[in-house]
Amino acid sequence: MDRVPHSATNVSSNLFPLTLESFSGLGHEARLRAFSRMLDLCSHHDQAALREELEARLARDFLTLLPPEIAVMILSYLPLKDLITGMHVCRRWRDFISGANLLWRNMANEIGLSEAIVKAYLPECGSYIELTLMALRHRKKVSSYVPNQKVA
């Protein structure tokens, strides 16, 4: 939104900067009233474009905002299917979820992988996530696994 809106091309080139300067000098309540008035003047299309811009600017990613320990704790309540879906949201989520060894170590424990199995297969698999997914694929229960529920 750094560019001048298309509708501003009808406004004198001197008036637009003055309007922005006046707006920047307003207090909070006056800005809210000015926003409301400007929205009243906007078409539905203009309002939709503004909504998209605001959504993009206000989007927050809890995985990057929370301390990693808290994010892992929250993720530990998700079923495996949702964790895998989360890994497809974006690279940051994929890297975070797949790299959360504590999460995958706990999940391996919850599905009943003994320490002996973990020690034997972890070097071969390379990570707790791969070990857990391999064990679940072997048991054919990946899509229905829910934390705290033993896989038969």
WOJOZI-V95011 format. One record per backbone hydrogen bond with DSSP energy under -0.5 kcal/mol. NH is the residue of the N-H (numbers start at 1). CO is the residue of the C=O. If there is no record, write none. Layout:
NH/CO, NH/CO
//
This chain:
8/5, 9/6, 10/7, 11/8, 15/12, 16/12, 17/13, 18/14, 19/15, 20/16, 21/17, 22/18, 23/19, 24/20, 25/21, 25/22, 26/23, 31/27, 32/28, 33/29, 34/30, 35/31, 36/32, 37/33, 38/34, 39/35, 40/36, 41/37, 42/38, 42/39, 47/43, 48/44, 49/45, 50/46, 51/47, 52/48, 53/49, 54/50, 55/51, 56/52, 57/53, 58/54, 59/55, 62/60, 64/61, 65/61, 66/62, 70/67, 71/67, 72/68, 73/69, 74/70, 75/71, 76/72, 77/74, 78/75, 80/145, 81/145, 82/79, 83/79, 84/80, 85/81, 86/82, 87/83, 88/85, 89/86, 90/86, 94/90, 95/91, 96/92, 97/93, 98/94, 99/95, 100/96, 100/97, 101/99, 103/100, 104/100, 105/101, 106/102, 107/103, 108/104, 109/105, 110/106, 111/107, 112/109, 113/108, 114/112, 118/114, 119/115, 120/116, 121/117, 122/118, 123/119, 125/121, 126/122, 131/127, 132/128, 133/129, 134/130, 135/131, 136/132, 137/133, 138/134, 139/135, 140/136, 140/137, 141/136, 144/141, 145/141, 145/142, 149/146, 150/148
//
